[in-house]
Amino acid sequence: METAATPPQQPVDAEAIAGQREHWAATFEANPDMYGTDPSAPALAAAEAFAAGAYHSVLELGAGQGRDTLYLARQGLQVTALDIAPGTVEIISAKTRAAGLTSMVTVAAHDMREPLPLSDDSIDASYSHMLFCMALTTGELERLALELRRVLRPGGLVVYTARTTADAHYGTGTPRGDGMYEHGGFIVHFFNRALIEHLAAGFELIDVCDFTEGELPRRLVRVSMRVPQS
Ligand SMILES: C[S@@+](CC[C@H](N)C(=O)[O-])C[C@H]1O[C@@H](n2cnc3c(N)ncnc32)[C@H](O)[C@@H]1O
């Protein structure tokens, strides 16, 4: 992963961050299937890793309009899909019904800044595409990683993606503090290797893989980390 020079930082803009929930809802309303209906490349990679390791239940964070939720469910995984944006529960539920996958998917509204709505050691794996790099401060990401450690069973696998400091949008647009920049109303927290390793504390960091997506292209990293067996 390339690492750009760190631009000067400013305090976290809590007011701008608070507006993201509604911004995502409005964006999804205006753009049905914003990211398309095909599963993303990291969903394909995660499903392969889950199959290879006999992981059967998956907690998806920031599921959006469900392009990856449906794919994971079609692979036979029991998916719990969470997202903060109003409307996403209805969107994913409707798609799940249409696909005949209701028995495989549970969907709920949830803000990742709050404790995860699952009990300890209750799920095999977690998957999230571009949730960690949303408008979440480093402290909130630390708490989310701790929550994942709590709800995943020993040996549980986390696969997440995030946009990185190699991305063309890093250090540009409106700074929102703590490595976050806003472009077109979307606030993104850009990850570097140090942040990835920091959030992997208490996990075994298995793999960090660069990839691109979309037309910019967005430059991202796919991170795999495992809860130790004991
Ligand atoms: C870049 S989109 C990715 C959506 C989906 N994973 C995909 O790849 O199609 C990020 C998603 O994270 C959700 N999100 C942003 N901040 C969140 C938060 N604090 N808690 C839960 N979801 C959040 C947004 O509503 C949006 O659906």
The ligand as an ORCA input file, in Angstrom:
! r2SCAN-3c Opt
* xyz 0 1
  C     -20.003      2.848      0.773
  S     -21.561      2.215      1.296
  C     -21.299      0.468      1.036
  C     -22.565     -0.321      1.011
  C     -22.385     -1.829      0.764
  N     -21.470     -2.422      1.712
  C     -21.900     -2.070     -0.640
  O     -20.675     -2.212     -0.824
  O     -22.730     -2.080     -1.545
  C     -21.406      2.390      3.049
  C     -22.617      1.937      3.847
  O     -22.330      2.115      5.232
  C     -23.472      2.645      5.881
  N     -23.011      3.373      7.084
  C     -22.321      4.519      7.139
  N     -22.073      4.866      8.414
  C     -22.631      3.892      9.185
  C     -22.730      3.676     10.599
  N     -22.218      4.543     11.484
  N     -23.364      2.579     11.040
  C     -23.919      1.704     10.150
  N     -23.862      1.841      8.818
  C     -23.223      2.934      8.344
  C     -24.126      3.524      4.839
  O     -25.491      3.748      5.117
  C     -23.889      2.723      3.554
  O     -24.940      1.819      3.338
*
